Amino acid sequence: MKIRILLMAVAVAMLASCEHDGYESGDGSLSYLTAELAVLHTASNRSATSADLDNGTTLSISNPFTTSWMAKPDTIYRALLYYDVATDGSKTVKARSVSAVPVLRPIDKNKVTQMHTDPVGVESAWAAKSGYINLSLLLKAGKTDGEDAVQTLGLVDCGTTVGDDGKRTRHLKLYHDQGGVPEYYTVQRYASIDTKDLGDADVVSITVNTYGGEVTKTFECNK
């Protein structure tokens, strides 16, 4: 299933595709396999050599790897990392698989020519020690004959309010365009929000249109 991410660059709203291909590393027992949302650090050859987990732990990767969407050296990528936990408690681990996780950055509502809030499911939403707010979304999908049907996700900035306590709340709304994709089955996808992208906000409020109506999640910003 293809998903586009609504982005803003040079004050222009535009679309960019987001790949979700995977990386596989060898065979063997999966007894110690675990999965974590992480920030991957690439070396000069584009290979991921370490990962910062959302709980604050930094892992070294014993089998550095790269994928088609890790296109730049010496940079970071948000991902879901599958790895074997070291039985001796070491922070050096063997990577097994990886999937890209989009980081949604707010777009001013005045830059969005047509707002879409097609419903999605929200499996969970939480703030991590790393400063990311994570969404586990349930999207409806289905196969089509052509490549024209693509879903689009984004985050629209609906303004900031100041409470009686002086705290600044940034109000965001999830943009979702079903894009003509059939709704035959449900797929789970993660998306993240970096609180560093929220400026001087103390609190962020995220509103999502679900199949049961609008749901709003509120989090303290960790910057």
C-alpha positions as CSV (number, residue, x, y, z in Angstrom):
1,M,0.0,0.0,0.0
2,K,1.4,3.4,-1.0
3,I,1.1,6.4,1.3
4,R,2.0,10.0,0.5
5,I,3.0,12.4,3.2
6,L,1.8,16.0,3.0
7,L,4.8,18.3,3.4
8,M,5.7,22.0,3.3
9,A,8.9,23.2,1.7
10,V,9.7,26.9,0.8
11,A,6.2,27.8,2.0
12,V,4.5,25.6,-0.7
13,A,2.3,22.6,0.1
14,M,3.5,19.6,-1.9
15,L,3.3,15.8,-1.9
16,A,6.1,13.3,-1.4
17,S,6.0,9.6,-1.5
18,C,7.0,7.5,1.5
19,E,8.4,4.0,1.0
20,H,7.8,1.1,3.4
21,D,10.2,-1.5,2.1
22,G,12.1,-3.7,4.5
23,Y,15.5,-5.0,5.3
24,E,16.2,-8.6,6.2
25,S,19.3,-10.0,7.7
26,G,20.1,-13.7,7.7
27,D,18.4,-16.7,9.3
28,G,18.2,-18.1,12.7
29,S,16.2,-18.2,15.9
30,L,13.7,-15.4,16.5
31,S,13.5,-16.2,20.3
32,Y,15.0,-12.8,21.2
33,L,13.4,-10.7,18.4
34,T,11.9,-7.4,19.4
35,A,10.7,-4.3,17.6
36,E,11.1,-0.6,18.7
37,L,10.5,2.8,17.2
38,A,13.9,4.4,16.8
39,V,16.1,7.0,15.2
40,L,18.7,5.4,12.9
41,H,22.1,7.1,12.4
42,T,23.8,6.5,9.1
43,A,27.5,6.5,8.4
44,S,29.4,7.9,5.4
45,N,28.4,4.9,3.3
46,R,24.7,5.3,4.2
47,S,24.6,2.3,6.4
48,A,22.8,2.4,9.8
49,T,25.3,1.9,12.5
50,S,23.4,2.8,15.6
51,A,19.8,3.4,16.8
52,D,18.4,5.7,19.5
53,L,15.3,4.1,21.0
54,D,12.3,6.0,22.3
55,N,13.2,5.0,25.9
56,G,16.5,6.8,25.7
57,T,18.7,3.7,25.1
58,T,21.3,3.9,22.3
59,L,22.1,0.6,20.5
60,S,25.1,-0.2,18.3
61,I,24.2,-2.4,15.3
62,S,26.6,-5.3,14.8
63,N,25.5,-5.8,11.1
64,P,25.3,-2.2,9.6
65,F,22.8,-2.1,6.7
66,T,21.1,0.3,4.3
67,T,17.9,0.4,2.4
68,S,16.5,2.3,-0.7
69,W,14.9,5.0,1.5
70,M,18.0,5.7,3.6
71,A,19.5,7.8,0.8
72,K,21.8,10.1,2.7
73,P,25.1,9.5,4.6
74,D,25.6,11.0,8.1
75,T,22.0,11.7,8.8
76,I,19.1,10.3,10.8
77,Y,16.0,8.4,9.8
78,R,12.8,7.5,11.8
79,A,12.1,3.8,11.6
80,L,10.6,0.7,13.2
81,L,13.6,-1.5,13.9
82,Y,13.4,-5.3,14.5
83,Y,16.5,-6.7,16.2
84,D,17.7,-9.6,18.4
85,V,18.1,-8.6,22.0
86,A,21.6,-9.5,23.3
87,T,21.4,-12.2,25.9
88,D,24.4,-10.8,27.8
89,G,22.7,-7.4,28.3
90,S,25.0,-5.8,25.7
91,K,23.8,-2.7,23.8
92,T,25.3,-4.1,20.6
93,V,22.5,-5.9,18.7
94,K,21.8,-7.7,15.4
95,A,19.3,-6.0,13.1
96,R,16.7,-8.2,11.5
97,S,14.3,-5.9,9.6
98,V,13.4,-2.2,9.3
99,S,10.5,-0.1,8.0
100,A,10.4,3.6,7.4
101,V,8.2,5.7,9.8
102,P,7.0,9.0,8.5
103,V,7.6,12.1,10.6
104,L,4.6,14.4,10.1
105,R,5.4,18.1,10.2
106,P,2.7,20.8,10.7
107,I,1.5,22.7,7.7
108,D,-0.3,26.1,8.1
109,K,-3.9,25.6,7.4
110,N,-3.8,28.5,4.9
111,K,-1.3,26.5,2.8
112,V,-3.8,23.6,2.4
113,T,-6.0,24.2,-0.6
114,Q,-8.4,21.4,0.2
115,M,-8.7,19.9,3.6
116,H,-9.3,16.1,3.8
117,T,-10.3,14.4,7.0
118,D,-11.3,10.9,5.7
119,P,-11.7,8.7,8.8
120,V,-8.9,6.4,10.1
121,G,-8.6,4.2,13.2
122,V,-6.4,5.2,16.1
123,E,-5.0,2.1,17.8
124,S,-2.9,4.1,20.2
125,A,-1.1,7.5,20.7
126,W,1.7,8.2,23.2
127,A,4.5,10.6,24.0
128,A,8.0,9.1,24.2
129,K,11.0,10.1,26.2
130,S,12.8,10.8,23.0
131,G,10.6,13.8,22.3
132,Y,8.5,12.1,19.6
133,I,4.7,11.7,19.8
134,N,3.7,8.5,18.1
135,L,0.5,7.5,16.4
136,S,-0.5,3.9,15.6
137,L,-3.0,4.3,12.9
138,L,-5.4,1.8,11.3
139,L,-5.9,2.6,7.6
140,K,-8.4,0.9,5.3
141,A,-6.8,-0.4,2.1
142,G,-7.3,-2.6,-0.9
143,K,-5.7,-3.5,-4.2
144,T,-6.4,-1.5,-7.4
145,D,-5.6,-2.2,-11.0
146,G,-3.6,1.0,-11.5
147,E,-1.1,3.1,-9.5
148,D,-3.3,6.3,-9.3
149,A,-5.0,5.5,-6.0
150,V,-2.7,6.6,-3.2
151,Q,-3.6,7.6,0.4
152,T,-2.1,10.9,1.8
153,L,-1.3,11.7,5.4
154,G,-0.4,15.0,6.9
155,L,-0.6,17.3,9.9
156,V,-2.4,20.7,9.7
157,D,-1.6,23.5,12.1
158,C,-4.9,25.1,13.3
159,G,-3.3,27.7,15.5
160,T,-2.1,28.3,19.1
161,T,-4.1,29.3,22.1
162,V,-2.8,30.5,25.5
163,G,-4.5,29.2,28.7
164,D,-5.1,31.0,32.0
165,D,-1.9,29.3,33.3
166,G,0.1,30.9,30.5
167,K,0.7,27.5,28.7
168,R,0.7,27.6,24.9
169,T,-1.3,24.9,23.2
170,R,-0.7,24.0,19.6
171,H,-3.8,22.7,17.9
172,L,-3.1,20.2,15.1
173,K,-5.5,18.1,12.9
174,L,-4.6,15.0,11.0
175,Y,-5.0,15.3,7.2
176,H,-6.1,12.1,5.6
177,D,-7.1,11.7,1.9
178,Q,-8.3,8.1,1.1
179,G,-7.4,9.0,-2.5
180,G,-9.7,6.5,-4.1
181,V,-8.1,3.5,-2.3
182,P,-10.7,0.7,-1.7
183,E,-11.5,0.0,1.9
184,Y,-11.4,-3.8,1.9
185,Y,-9.1,-4.5,4.8
186,T,-7.2,-2.8,7.7
187,V,-3.5,-2.1,7.8
188,Q,-1.5,-0.7,10.8
189,R,0.9,2.1,10.2
190,Y,3.0,4.2,12.6
191,A,3.6,8.0,12.2
192,S,5.6,10.3,14.5
193,I,5.6,14.0,15.4
194,D,8.8,15.6,16.6
195,T,8.0,18.1,19.3
196,K,11.0,20.1,18.2
197,D,8.9,21.1,15.2
198,L,6.2,22.6,17.4
199,G,8.1,25.8,18.3
200,D,7.4,27.3,21.7
201,A,4.3,25.2,22.4
202,D,4.0,23.7,25.9
203,V,1.1,21.4,24.9
204,V,0.0,19.9,21.7
205,S,-3.6,18.9,20.8
206,I,-4.1,16.4,17.9
207,T,-7.5,15.9,16.5
208,V,-8.2,12.8,14.3
209,N,-11.4,12.0,12.5
210,T,-12.1,8.3,13.2
211,Y,-14.9,6.1,12.0
212,G,-16.6,6.8,15.4
213,G,-16.2,10.6,15.1
214,E,-13.5,13.1,16.0
215,V,-11.0,12.1,18.7
216,T,-8.6,14.6,20.3
217,K,-5.3,13.5,22.1
218,T,-3.4,16.0,24.2
219,F,0.3,15.8,25.2
220,E,2.9,17.8,27.1
221,C,5.7,18.8,24.7
222,N,9.0,17.3,25.5
223,K,11.7,19.4,23.9
